[in-house]
């Protein structure tokens, strides 16, 4: 009897995760000109292997002082919470929010008292990273510098809207040169470029704000709807301040609320604005106006 051929079953490995991370992810689709990106979801980070983890999104400090990096999957599957602890005194503080753009502009806080929370009293913070409105902030290593173009996309929820100016992303220096987003009860949401402001109605709902600063015009969009625009001021000059998440570089505008995503482009993305906003709205479950 002739020998029978050996038939081997070939199991094809799934490529769903690869496609999700490198084929259809936000970063791969809209990464051109992306200078810095801070997020907690699986958006296809290009940060690489750092602090012992591949593509971490945050580095967390727990109550006993231990530090550990976590991926987006670690957050959603309970790995982060289990490590921090579920007791009433267990807090997870964000020591670093990794830049997922691949440019290594991580947002790092070395002072424990200024670290925002991702676990609060033994419970995972829902809806982003929690800033206390007093002294929490994360300074990044990226500055807009001397520029005539910037495009900012932010996803956040303000817990406090009062008479104080509270900023969730800002890079203005002591001379008010620079760029940033803020909120004040008498002004609403504000997109500030040097001494020129664009304002939108403020609320305490989950929001997406877009600020486009082009060479000849600037505008603020609230959930995709243009609220205010005007001519752009002169190019920022001599700005050395880096972007800060949760406060101004000078510390005069502490944000109270949740910040879920920050995306910074060093160019005018007006031509792609609608596509970028639509993609972010889908990722963050936001209904555009």
C-alpha positions in Angstrom: 0.0 0.0 0.0 1.6 3.3 -1.0 2.4 5.7 1.7 -0.3 8.3 2.2 0.8 11.9 1.9 1.0 13.8 5.1 -1.6 16.5 5.2 -1.0 19.3 7.7 -3.6 21.6 8.8 -2.5 25.2 8.4 -4.0 27.5 11.0 -4.0 31.0 9.8 -3.3 33.5 12.6 -5.8 36.2 13.0 -4.7 39.6 11.9 -7.5 41.6 13.4 -5.3 43.3 16.0 -2.6 44.1 13.4 -5.2 45.6 11.0 -6.7 47.6 13.9 -3.4 48.9 15.1 -1.6 49.6 11.9 -4.2 49.6 9.1 -7.4 51.4 10.1 -6.3 53.1 13.4 -6.6 56.8 13.9 -2.9 57.4 14.1 -2.1 55.6 10.9 -4.9 57.3 9.0 -4.3 60.8 10.3 -0.7 60.8 11.4 0.7 63.2 8.8 1.9 66.3 10.6 0.8 64.9 13.9 3.3 66.4 16.4 1.9 64.9 19.6 -1.1 62.7 20.6 -2.3 61.7 24.0 -5.1 59.1 24.4 -6.2 56.2 26.4 -7.8 54.1 23.7 -6.3 51.7 21.2 -5.7 54.2 18.4 -2.6 52.7 16.9 0.1 54.2 19.1 3.6 54.6 17.5 5.3 55.2 20.8 7.1 51.8 20.7 8.6 49.7 23.4 9.2 51.9 26.5 9.3 51.4 30.3 9.1 47.6 29.7 5.8 47.8 27.7 5.0 48.0 24.0 3.0 51.1 23.2 1.9 52.1 26.7 -0.6 55.0 27.1 0.1 55.9 30.7 2.6 55.4 33.5 0.9 55.2 36.8 2.0 55.7 40.4 0.1 53.8 43.1 -0.2 54.6 46.8 3.0 52.8 47.9 5.1 54.7 45.3 5.4 51.9 42.7 5.4 53.0 39.1 4.2 50.9 36.1 3.4 51.5 32.5 0.0 50.3 31.1 -1.5 49.8 27.6 -5.0 50.8 26.5 -6.0 47.2 26.8 -4.6 47.0 30.4 -7.1 49.8 31.3 -10.2 48.2 29.7 -9.5 44.7 31.0 -8.9 45.6 34.6 -5.2 45.0 34.8 -4.5 48.6 35.8 -7.2 48.7 38.5 -6.1 45.4 39.9 -2.5 46.6 40.3 -3.5 50.0 41.9 -6.0 48.4 44.3 -9.7 48.7 44.9 -9.7 50.0 48.5 -11.1 53.4 49.4 -7.6 54.9 49.8 -6.1 53.4 46.6 -5.3 56.1 44.0 -3.6 55.7 40.7 -1.8 58.9 39.7 -0.7 59.6 36.2 3.1 60.3 36.2 3.3 60.1 32.4 0.9 60.3 29.5 2.8 58.9 26.5 2.8 60.6 23.2 1.3 58.1 20.7 2.4 60.0 17.6 5.8 58.5 17.7 7.6 61.8 18.3 8.3 61.0 21.9 6.8 64.3 23.3 5.5 62.5 26.4 3.6 64.5 29.1 5.5 63.9 32.3 4.8 65.0 35.9 7.5 64.3 38.6 5.7 66.0 41.5 3.3 63.7 43.2 1.0 66.4 44.4 0.5 67.6 40.8 -0.3 64.3 39.2 -3.9 63.8 38.0 -5.8 60.6 38.7 -6.8 57.6 36.6 -7.9 55.6 39.6 -9.8 57.5 42.3 -10.4 55.9 45.7 -10.2 52.4 44.3 -12.4 53.0 41.2 -11.3 53.5 37.7 -12.0 57.0 36.5 -14.6 56.9 33.8 -14.2 59.2 30.8 -10.5 60.1 30.9 -7.9 61.4 33.3 -9.2 63.4 36.3 -7.7 66.9 36.9 -8.7 68.4 40.3 -8.9 72.1 39.3 -6.3 73.0 41.9 -2.8 71.9 40.9 -2.9 68.9 38.6 -1.2 69.2 35.3 1.0 67.3 32.8 3.7 69.3 31.0 4.6 68.0 27.6 8.0 68.2 25.9 6.6 69.9 22.8 6.4 73.6 22.1 4.5 75.4 19.2 7.6 77.6 18.9 7.5 80.3 16.2 4.7 79.2 14.0 1.9 80.4 11.7 -0.1 77.1 11.8 -1.4 74.8 14.5 -4.4 72.5 14.6 -5.7 71.2 18.0 -8.3 68.5 18.6 -9.4 67.9 22.2 -11.9 65.6 23.9 -12.8 66.5 27.5 -15.5 67.1 30.0 -15.4 70.1 32.3 -16.6 69.5 35.9 -16.3 73.1 36.9 -17.2 76.2 34.9 -16.8 79.3 37.1 -15.3 82.8 37.1 -11.7 81.5 36.9 -10.0 80.9 33.5 -9.4 77.1 33.4 -7.4 75.6 30.5 -7.1 72.0 29.4 -4.4 72.6 26.8 -2.1 75.6 26.8 1.4 76.8 25.6 1.3 80.5 26.4 4.3 82.2 28.0 4.4 85.0 30.5 3.8 87.6 27.7 0.7 85.8 26.6 2.4 84.7 23.4 1.4 81.2 22.3 -1.7 79.2 21.9 -4.3 77.3 24.0 -7.8 76.2 25.0 -9.6 77.5 28.1 -13.0 77.9 29.8 -14.6 80.6 31.9 -18.2 81.2 32.8 -18.3 84.7 31.3 -16.4 83.7 28.2 -17.4 80.1 27.4 -14.9 77.8 25.7 -12.0 79.9 24.4 -9.4 79.2 21.7 -6.6 81.7 22.4 -3.8 82.6 20.0 -1.6 85.4 21.3 -4.0 88.2 22.2 -6.8 87.1 19.8 -9.7 84.9 21.2 -12.4 82.8 19.6 -15.2 81.8 22.0 -17.9 79.0 22.1 -20.7 78.4 24.5 -19.5 76.5 27.5 -21.1 73.5 29.3 -20.2 70.5 31.5 -21.0 67.8 28.9 -18.5 65.7 27.1 -17.0 68.0 24.4 -14.9 68.0 21.3 -13.2 71.3 20.6 -11.1 72.0 17.5 -8.9 75.0 17.1 -7.5 75.8 13.7 -4.7 78.5 13.5 -3.8 79.1 9.9 -1.5 81.6 8.3 -4.4 84.0 7.5 -7.3 82.9 9.8 -8.2 81.1 13.0 -11.4 79.4 14.1 -12.9 77.3 16.9 -15.3 74.4 16.3 -17.5 72.8 18.9 -18.4 69.2 17.9 -17.6 70.0 14.3 -19.7 73.2 14.1 -17.8 76.5 13.6 -18.7 78.8 16.4 -16.3 81.7 15.8 -13.6 82.7 13.4 -11.5 85.7 12.3 -8.2 86.8 10.9 -5.2 85.2 12.5 -2.8 87.2 14.6 0.8 87.5 13.7 2.9 84.5 14.0 3.9 83.7 17.6 7.3 85.0 18.3 9.9 83.9 20.8 7.6 81.3 22.4 9.6 78.8 24.5 6.7 77.4 26.6 5.8 73.8 26.0 2.2 72.6 25.8 0.7 71.8 29.2 -2.3 69.5 29.7 -4.5 70.7 32.5 -3.1 74.1 33.2 -1.2 77.0 31.7 2.7 76.9 31.8 2.5 79.7 34.4 0.1 77.7 36.6 -2.8 80.2 36.6 -5.5 78.2 34.9 -6.0 74.8 36.6 -8.6 72.7 34.8 -11.3 70.8 36.7 -12.6 67.8 34.9 -11.8 64.9 32.6 -9.4 64.9 29.6 -9.7 62.0 27.3 -7.8 62.9 24.2 -5.4 65.6 22.9 -4.1 65.7 19.3 -1.7 68.4 18.1 -0.8 69.1 14.5 1.9 71.6 13.5 0.1 72.6 10.4 -3.3 73.9 9.2 -5.5 70.8 8.9 -8.6 72.6 7.6 -8.8 70.4 4.6 -8.9 67.3 6.8 -10.8 68.8 9.7 -14.1 67.1 8.9 -12.5 63.7 8.4 -10.5 64.0 11.6 -13.4 65.1 13.7 -15.6 62.3 12.3 -13.0 59.7 13.1 -12.6 61.0 16.7 -16.3 61.3 17.1 -16.6 57.6 16.3 -13.8 56.6 18.6 -15.1 58.7 21.5 -18.8 58.2 21.0 -19.5 61.9 20.3 -22.5 63.1 18.2 -21.3 65.9 16.0 -23.4 69.1 15.6 
